[in-house]
Amino acid sequence: MDTAQFNASVCNVVQLIPTQKITSCAHIAKLLGEPTKARRVSEVVKFLGHTSSLLPWHRVISTSGIIASRGDIGRVQKGALEVEGCGWFPEHLLVAAEMDSDDEWGA
């Protein structure tokens, strides 16, 4: 698949992501049969974020599972995900008192 076809395929997949759902660059690359091209997917998504694209680019997170960390684009992505009710991004976290030993993760 040449570059133009790959970019168009990424856009087609991004368009299919339902509201309140997210996926990763790596997963899109895998769906396209190009599992080693997650970084290229990221570049296409970044481009979409810098344009007036109507595609839901904000629903694509990094392969490591985080939203964009590049300046304004990260704030835009975070805001769009919050508006959709997608994700959980508190500014502060209240931590419960010490957990009982029986309540440990994975127990």
C-alpha positions as CSV (number, residue, x, y, z in Angstrom):
1,M,0.0,0.0,0.0
2,D,1.5,3.3,-1.0
3,T,1.6,6.4,1.3
4,A,-1.6,8.0,-0.2
5,Q,-3.5,4.8,0.2
6,F,-2.3,4.3,3.7
7,N,-3.3,7.8,4.7
8,A,-6.7,7.4,3.2
9,S,-7.2,4.1,4.9
10,V,-6.3,5.6,8.3
11,C,-8.9,8.4,7.7
12,N,-11.5,5.7,6.8
13,V,-10.8,3.8,10.0
14,V,-10.9,7.1,12.1
15,Q,-14.2,7.9,10.6
16,L,-15.6,4.6,11.9
17,I,-14.7,5.1,15.6
18,P,-18.0,5.4,17.4
19,T,-18.8,8.3,19.8
20,Q,-17.6,7.7,23.4
21,K,-15.1,5.0,22.1
22,I,-11.4,5.3,21.6
23,T,-8.7,3.3,19.9
24,S,-4.9,3.5,19.6
25,C,-2.6,4.2,16.7
26,A,-1.2,0.6,17.0
27,H,-4.7,-0.9,16.8
28,I,-5.5,1.1,13.6
29,A,-2.2,0.0,12.1
30,K,-3.0,-3.6,13.0
31,L,-6.5,-3.3,11.4
32,L,-4.9,-2.0,8.2
33,G,-2.6,-5.0,8.1
34,E,0.4,-2.8,8.8
35,P,1.2,-3.5,12.5
36,T,4.6,-1.9,12.3
37,K,3.2,1.5,11.1
38,A,1.7,2.8,14.3
39,R,4.0,5.9,14.2
40,R,2.7,6.7,10.7
41,V,-0.9,6.4,11.9
42,S,0.1,8.9,14.7
43,E,1.4,11.3,12.1
44,V,-1.8,11.1,10.1
45,V,-3.9,11.7,13.2
46,K,-1.7,14.6,14.3
47,F,-2.2,16.1,10.8
48,L,-6.0,15.7,11.2
49,G,-5.8,17.4,14.5
50,H,-4.1,20.4,13.0
51,T,-6.7,20.8,10.2
52,S,-10.4,21.6,10.3
53,S,-11.1,17.9,9.7
54,L,-14.6,16.7,10.6
55,L,-13.1,13.2,11.3
56,P,-13.1,12.2,15.0
57,W,-9.3,12.2,15.2
58,H,-9.5,13.0,18.9
59,R,-10.7,9.4,19.5
60,V,-7.3,8.0,18.6
61,I,-4.8,7.8,21.5
62,S,-1.2,6.9,21.5
63,T,-0.1,3.4,21.5
64,S,1.0,3.8,25.1
65,G,-2.6,4.8,26.0
66,I,-2.3,8.5,26.5
67,I,-3.8,11.5,24.8
68,A,-1.6,13.9,22.8
69,S,1.0,15.7,24.8
70,R,1.9,18.3,22.2
71,G,0.8,21.7,23.3
72,D,-2.6,22.9,22.1
73,I,-3.4,19.7,20.3
74,G,-3.4,17.8,23.6
75,R,-5.8,20.3,25.2
76,V,-8.1,20.1,22.2
77,Q,-8.1,16.4,22.3
78,K,-8.7,16.2,26.0
79,G,-11.5,18.7,25.8
80,A,-13.2,16.9,22.9
81,L,-13.0,13.6,24.8
82,E,-14.5,15.2,27.9
83,V,-17.4,16.7,25.9
84,E,-18.2,13.3,24.5
85,G,-18.1,11.8,28.0
86,C,-15.2,9.6,26.8
87,G,-12.6,8.9,29.4
88,W,-11.9,10.1,32.9
89,F,-9.6,13.1,33.3
90,P,-9.9,14.5,36.8
91,E,-7.7,17.5,37.7
92,H,-7.3,16.1,41.3
93,L,-7.8,12.8,42.9
94,L,-9.0,12.1,46.4
95,V,-7.3,8.9,47.6
96,A,-9.3,6.7,50.0
97,A,-7.8,5.9,53.4
98,E,-5.6,2.9,53.6
99,M,-7.1,-0.2,52.1
100,D,-7.6,-3.4,54.0
101,S,-5.1,-6.1,53.1
102,D,-8.1,-8.1,51.8
103,D,-8.9,-5.4,49.3
104,E,-5.6,-5.5,47.4
105,W,-5.6,-5.3,43.6
106,G,-5.8,-8.7,42.1
107,A,-6.8,-10.5,45.3
